[in-house]
Amino acid sequence: MARDRIVLDILQGKKAKRTPVWLMRQAGRYLPEYRATRQRAGSFLDLCYNPDLAVEVTLQPIRRFGFDASILFSDILVVPHGLGRDLRFEEGRGPVMTPMGVGDIDRLDGSAFHVNLAPVYETVSRLRKELPPEVTLIGFCGAPWTLATYMIAGHGTPDQSPARLFGYRHALEMDRLLGILADYCAELLIKQIDSGADVVQIFDSWAGVLDEVSFERFCLGPVRRIVDLVRQAHPDTPIIGFPKGAGSRYGTYRQVTGVDGLGCDWTVPLEQMKALQKDGAVQGNLDPLRLVAGGRLLAEGIDAILEKLSDGPLIFNLGHGIVPETPIEHVEAMLARIRSAK
């Protein structure tokens, strides 16, 4: 059955008959069925850790739109949560944690990591059984640098200055923290693959705030460690890397980390993505706000990507996650245009 999963095929270097499409955050607040399920769950974390509900919300966009890939519904911060850090999600603010200092690094406790994350693995296993056989199942984790930004600041910030300053002042301690996170991220991905994931993606949502030296040390090195560890356990499972905001460093990211697919944000020029296709699949990169705008602006964005990139290995996606105010009819229009393209 796996040979019919065209997202998997493209990442493995095979030729696909058409351009496949899925969307980051495709299970989310733009769907009324998601909002109803989220209300039943009680809290966002309860939704992530309830296999019945997590399976349901993961399947919702597949039932509605028939995307070519389904990404596990979870959150990147289950890794620090699984290591004993406190975590809650506040409406209008997002994730909130107790800010982490140098002395907290050695207090990270992985003794119950897989016990804590057992519901996530169960969700993956059940998804593979319930998804249509042609749909690629994607597991994921957050990259160590992005996880560290939330752990150090205790919440999201505009430019992640608390973590950047921590990295300058305590470079060796940051290395140690990122090494620990890389090891547990790899374990999470390996367990997801064991449970049925066809592909895994590493989200480095804050890669773009780092200077050149810090990018090499805090982004490239830890992701390379994850890739190496996952490949030791599952050498044939494709890995997508998404270093949002990496700009001119996307090529370096692919070369150093060794990822199979490269997720590109909407600021990456299509000419640059075309050059990146020479080394493997690219994924992206429609601006999520074009999908909100709809009409001519949406059509022009879609056509530009397809005209420039569809003759190479391309997985159509957004340049970041779909936003809650996205009209469902715009998603339908996008899919119809992609699927009717020659």
Sequence and secondary structure as in RCSB ss.txt:
>XXXX:A:sequence
MARDRIVLDILQGKKAKRTPVWLMRQAGRYLPEYRATRQRAGSFLDLCYNPDLAVEVTLQPIRRFGFDASILFSD
ILVVPHGLGRDLRFEEGRGPVMTPMGVGDIDRLDGSAFHVNLAPVYETVSRLRKELPPEVTLIGFCGAPWTLATY
MIAGHGTPDQSPARLFGYRHALEMDRLLGILADYCAELLIKQIDSGADVVQIFDSWAGVLDEVSFERFCLGPVRR
IVDLVRQAHPDTPIIGFPKGAGSRYGTYRQVTGVDGLGCDWTVPLEQMKALQKDGAVQGNLDPLRLVAGGRLLAE
GIDAILEKLSDGPLIFNLGHGIVPETPIEHVEAMLARIRSAK
>XXXX:A:secstr
 GGG HHHHHHTT   SS  B  TT SSTTSHHHHHHHHHHSSHHHHHT HHHHHHHHHHHHHHH  SEEE    
TTHHHHHTT   EEETTTEEE     GGGGGG   TTHHHHTHHHHHHHHHHHHHS TTSEEEEEEE HHHHHHH
HHHSS  SS HHHHHHHHH HHHHHHHHHHHHHHHHHHHHHHHHHT SEEEEEETTGGGS HHHIIIIIIHHHHH
HHHHHHHH TTS EEEEETT GGGHHHHHHHH  SEEE  TTS HHHHHHHGGGSEEEEEE HHHHHH HHHHHH
HHHHHHHHHTTSSEEEEESS   TT  HHHHHHHHHHHHH  
